[in-house]
Amino acid sequence: MNLNKHNLINKIIYRSLYRGSKEMDLFVSSFVKSIVYDLDLSDLQNLNNLINLNDEDIIKISNNQFNKNNFKMSRIVDLLLRFKQKY
């Protein structure tokens, strides 16, 4: 694994653990840990963008209450929606 990808994975994991509310910490970090090592660099960048959204936006996305046409992270969102069904 190259250093940039490894650094991005570490950054994503750290951010997912410290969101602000314990419930979102648990939800987002569980999601991230379930997929982060299987993603390519492009998907990791999209995941990084997703986890840097505010909690309300992530909740809307996980509840499928957003406009998919305006969203560039479609693969990551699909993974999040599938994860939420199991969670």
NORNORWO-V806433 format. One record per residue. RES is the residue in one small letter. PHI is phi in whole degrees, -180 to 180 (999 if undefined). OMEGA is omega in radians with two decimals (NA if undefined). NEAR is the number of other ideal C-beta (glycine too) atoms within 8 Angstrom. Layout:
res = (RES:RES)
phi = (PHI:PHI)
omega = (OMEGA:OMEGA)
near = (NEAR:NEAR)
//
This chain:
res = (m:n:l:n:k:h:n:l:i:n:k:i:i:y:r:s:l:y:r:g:s:k:e:m:d:l:f:v:s:s:f:v:k:s:i:v:y:d:l:d:l:s:d:l:q:n:l:n:n:l:i:n:l:n:d:e:d:i:i:k:i:s:n:n:q:f:n:k:n:n:f:k:m:s:r:i:v:d:l:l:l:r:f:k:q:k:y)
phi = (999:-76:-64:-62:-66:-62:-63:-66:-60:-61:-63:-64:-61:-60:-63:-68:-85:-130:-92:134:-114:-62:-63:-71:-57:-66:-64:-68:-67:-65:-62:-60:-63:-76:-126:-58:-82:-102:-99:-84:-61:-63:-66:-63:-65:-67:-63:-59:-62:-63:-72:-91:-73:-74:-59:-62:-67:-65:-63:-60:-65:-69:-96:60:-114:-148:-89:-63:-65:-96:-116:-93:-103:-57:-65:-67:-64:-60:-64:-65:-64:-66:-62:-63:-63:-84:-72)
omega = (-3.12:-3.02:-3.14:3.13:3.13:3.12:3.13:3.08:3.12:3.12:-3.13:-3.14:3.13:-3.12:-3.12:-3.12:-3.05:-3.09:-3.11:3.07:-3.06:-3.13:3.13:3.04:-3.11:-3.10:-3.07:-3.12:3.08:3.10:-3.11:-3.12:-3.12:-3.06:-2.87:-3.07:-3.13:-3.04:3.01:-3.04:3.13:3.11:3.08:3.10:3.08:3.08:3.09:3.09:-3.13:-3.06:3.07:3.00:3.09:-3.05:-3.12:3.12:3.11:3.09:3.11:-3.14:-3.11:3.06:3.12:-3.14:-3.12:-3.14:-3.10:-3.12:-3.13:-3.03:-3.07:-3.05:-2.94:3.14:3.13:3.10:3.09:3.09:3.11:3.14:3.09:3.12:-3.11:3.11:3.14:-2.98:NA)
near = (4:5:5:7:10:9:8:12:12:8:9:14:12:8:11:14:8:7:11:6:7:5:6:11:13:8:10:12:11:10:13:13:9:7:11:12:5:4:9:5:9:6:10:14:9:12:15:12:10:13:13:6:8:5:9:6:9:13:8:9:14:10:7:6:5:9:5:7:4:5:10:5:10:8:8:11:12:8:10:12:10:8:12:9:6:5:7)
//
